[in-house]
Amino acid sequence: MKDDNSQRRGFLKKALAAVALVALAKASNKALPPAESKKMKMLTPDGKLVEVDASVISKATSTQQRASNKEVQQWMKTSKI
């Protein structure tokens, strides 16, 4: 019987330590200031100037095919801007 109780207590101690470590990790992540990202200025289709995160642009250009001039012109005719 003593073995069972000591095993349970050991498990509870380890579980409480793990919960405490997770709580500390979450608290330390909130304390860090957000990393500054490089911004690029771009124009929207309606002519507004906006700042976009550069990582979004690099991901979009590397994963998608570029539109042809004909596709862009067709899109401009059908868009409601």
C-alpha atoms as an extended CHARMM CRD file, in Angstrom:
* protein
*
        81  EXT
         1         1  MET       CA              0.0000000000        0.0000000000        0.0000000000  PROA      1               0.0000000000
         2         2  LYS       CA              2.7960000000        2.4090000000        0.8080000000  PROA      2               0.0000000000
         3         3  ASP       CA              4.2070000000        1.9320000000       -2.6710000000  PROA      3               0.0000000000
         4         4  ASP       CA              0.9080000000        2.8870000000       -4.2890000000  PROA      4               0.0000000000
         5         5  ASN       CA              0.6210000000        6.0780000000       -2.2450000000  PROA      5               0.0000000000
         6         6  SER       CA              4.1940000000        7.1210000000       -2.8850000000  PROA      6               0.0000000000
         7         7  GLN       CA              3.7540000000        6.5000000000       -6.6290000000  PROA      7               0.0000000000
         8         8  ARG       CA              0.6050000000        8.6170000000       -6.6550000000  PROA      8               0.0000000000
         9         9  ARG       CA              2.3060000000       11.3810000000       -4.7440000000  PROA      9               0.0000000000
        10        10  GLY       CA              5.2680000000       11.2660000000       -7.1090000000  PROA      10              0.0000000000
        11        11  PHE       CA              2.9460000000       11.4660000000      -10.0810000000  PROA      11              0.0000000000
        12        12  LEU       CA              1.0600000000       14.3980000000       -8.5670000000  PROA      12              0.0000000000
        13        13  LYS       CA              4.2950000000       16.2380000000       -7.8280000000  PROA      13              0.0000000000
        14        14  LYS       CA              5.4820000000       15.7450000000      -11.4120000000  PROA      14              0.0000000000
        15        15  ALA       CA              2.0960000000       16.8030000000      -12.8100000000  PROA      15              0.0000000000
        16        16  LEU       CA              2.0500000000       19.9740000000      -10.6880000000  PROA      16              0.0000000000
        17        17  ALA       CA              5.6040000000       20.7860000000      -11.7500000000  PROA      17              0.0000000000
        18        18  ALA       CA              4.6420000000       20.3510000000      -15.4110000000  PROA      18              0.0000000000
        19        19  VAL       CA              1.6050000000       22.6190000000      -15.0040000000  PROA      19              0.0000000000
        20        20  ALA       CA              3.7640000000       25.2370000000      -13.3080000000  PROA      20              0.0000000000
        21        21  LEU       CA              6.3340000000       25.0900000000      -16.1150000000  PROA      21              0.0000000000
        22        22  VAL       CA              3.6420000000       25.5020000000      -18.7590000000  PROA      22              0.0000000000
        23        23  ALA       CA              2.1770000000       28.4720000000      -16.8910000000  PROA      23              0.0000000000
        24        24  LEU       CA              5.6150000000       30.0900000000      -16.6170000000  PROA      24              0.0000000000
        25        25  ALA       CA              6.2900000000       29.5220000000      -20.3110000000  PROA      25              0.0000000000
        26        26  LYS       CA              3.0070000000       31.1460000000      -21.2860000000  PROA      26              0.0000000000
        27        27  ALA       CA              3.6530000000       34.0830000000      -18.9700000000  PROA      27              0.0000000000
        28        28  SER       CA              7.1480000000       34.6180000000      -20.3770000000  PROA      28              0.0000000000
        29        29  ASN       CA              5.8380000000       34.5620000000      -23.9710000000  PROA      29              0.0000000000
        30        30  LYS       CA              3.3580000000       37.3190000000      -23.1600000000  PROA      30              0.0000000000
        31        31  ALA       CA              6.0880000000       39.4310000000      -21.6080000000  PROA      31              0.0000000000
        32        32  LEU       CA              8.2070000000       39.5110000000      -24.7610000000  PROA      32              0.0000000000
        33        33  PRO       CA              7.6420000000       42.4550000000      -27.0770000000  PROA      33              0.0000000000
        34        34  PRO       CA              6.4220000000       41.5360000000      -30.5470000000  PROA      34              0.0000000000
        35        35  ALA       CA              9.1530000000       41.2610000000      -33.1350000000  PROA      35              0.0000000000
        36        36  GLU       CA              9.1660000000       44.0960000000      -35.6220000000  PROA      36              0.0000000000
        37        37  SER       CA              8.5760000000       42.9930000000      -39.1500000000  PROA      37              0.0000000000
        38        38  LYS       CA              9.5860000000       44.7140000000      -42.3370000000  PROA      38              0.0000000000
        39        39  LYS       CA              6.6960000000       46.5520000000      -43.9930000000  PROA      39              0.0000000000
        40        40  MET       CA              6.2590000000       47.3640000000      -47.6560000000  PROA      40              0.0000000000
        41        41  LYS       CA              4.0770000000       50.1270000000      -49.0560000000  PROA      41              0.0000000000
        42        42  MET       CA              1.7000000000       49.0110000000      -51.7870000000  PROA      42              0.0000000000
        43        43  LEU       CA             -1.3030000000       50.3820000000      -53.6350000000  PROA      43              0.0000000000
        44        44  THR       CA             -4.6900000000       48.7070000000      -53.4770000000  PROA      44              0.0000000000
        45        45  PRO       CA             -6.7320000000       48.3780000000      -56.6900000000  PROA      45              0.0000000000
        46        46  ASP       CA             -8.7500000000       51.4440000000      -55.6990000000  PROA      46              0.0000000000
        47        47  GLY       CA             -5.5940000000       53.5630000000      -55.2540000000  PROA      47              0.0000000000
        48        48  LYS       CA             -5.1860000000       53.5640000000      -51.4560000000  PROA      48              0.0000000000
        49        49  LEU       CA             -1.6890000000       53.3210000000      -50.0050000000  PROA      49              0.0000000000
        50        50  VAL       CA             -1.3220000000       50.4910000000      -47.4660000000  PROA      50              0.0000000000
        51        51  GLU       CA              1.5480000000       48.9050000000      -45.5710000000  PROA      51              0.0000000000
        52        52  VAL       CA              1.8620000000       45.1240000000      -45.8930000000  PROA      52              0.0000000000
        53        53  ASP       CA              4.1300000000       42.7290000000      -44.0130000000  PROA      53              0.0000000000
        54        54  ALA       CA              6.9790000000       41.7270000000      -46.3360000000  PROA      54              0.0000000000
        55        55  SER       CA              6.7990000000       38.0650000000      -45.2870000000  PROA      55              0.0000000000
        56        56  VAL       CA              3.2320000000       37.8740000000      -46.5980000000  PROA      56              0.0000000000
        57        57  ILE       CA              4.3620000000       39.1820000000      -49.9810000000  PROA      57              0.0000000000
        58        58  SER       CA              7.2470000000       36.7270000000      -50.2550000000  PROA      58              0.0000000000
        59        59  LYS       CA              4.9860000000       33.7910000000      -49.3110000000  PROA      59              0.0000000000
        60        60  ALA       CA              2.3340000000       34.8210000000      -51.8200000000  PROA      60              0.0000000000
        61        61  THR       CA              4.7670000000       35.2460000000      -54.7040000000  PROA      61              0.0000000000
        62        62  SER       CA              6.5660000000       31.9800000000      -54.0280000000  PROA      62              0.0000000000
        63        63  THR       CA              3.4500000000       29.8050000000      -53.7680000000  PROA      63              0.0000000000
        64        64  GLN       CA              1.2300000000       31.2430000000      -56.4790000000  PROA      64              0.0000000000
        65        65  GLN       CA              1.5410000000       31.6750000000      -60.2010000000  PROA      65              0.0000000000
        66        66  ARG       CA              1.4940000000       35.1840000000      -61.5630000000  PROA      66              0.0000000000
        67        67  ALA       CA             -1.5200000000       36.3980000000      -63.4620000000  PROA      67              0.0000000000
        68        68  SER       CA             -1.1840000000       37.2770000000      -67.0970000000  PROA      68              0.0000000000
        69        69  ASN       CA             -2.0570000000       40.7440000000      -68.4060000000  PROA      69              0.0000000000
        70        70  LYS       CA             -5.2020000000       39.3480000000      -69.9810000000  PROA      70              0.0000000000
        71        71  GLU       CA             -6.3220000000       37.8250000000      -66.6540000000  PROA      71              0.0000000000
        72        72  VAL       CA             -5.7110000000       41.1090000000      -64.8280000000  PROA      72              0.0000000000
        73        73  GLN       CA             -7.6570000000       43.0890000000      -67.4180000000  PROA      73              0.0000000000
        74        74  GLN       CA            -10.5370000000       40.6230000000      -67.2260000000  PROA      74              0.0000000000
        75        75  TRP       CA            -10.4990000000       40.8540000000      -63.4260000000  PROA      75              0.0000000000
        76        76  MET       CA            -10.5650000000       44.6650000000      -63.5800000000  PROA      76              0.0000000000
        77        77  LYS       CA            -13.6040000000       44.5670000000      -65.8790000000  PROA      77              0.0000000000
        78        78  THR       CA            -15.5270000000       42.2220000000      -63.5780000000  PROA      78              0.0000000000
        79        79  SER       CA            -14.4790000000       43.7090000000      -60.2150000000  PROA      79              0.0000000000
        80        80  LYS       CA            -16.8910000000       46.0290000000      -58.4680000000  PROA      80              0.0000000000
        81        81  ILE       CA            -14.3000000000       48.5740000000      -57.4210000000  PROA      81              0.0000000000
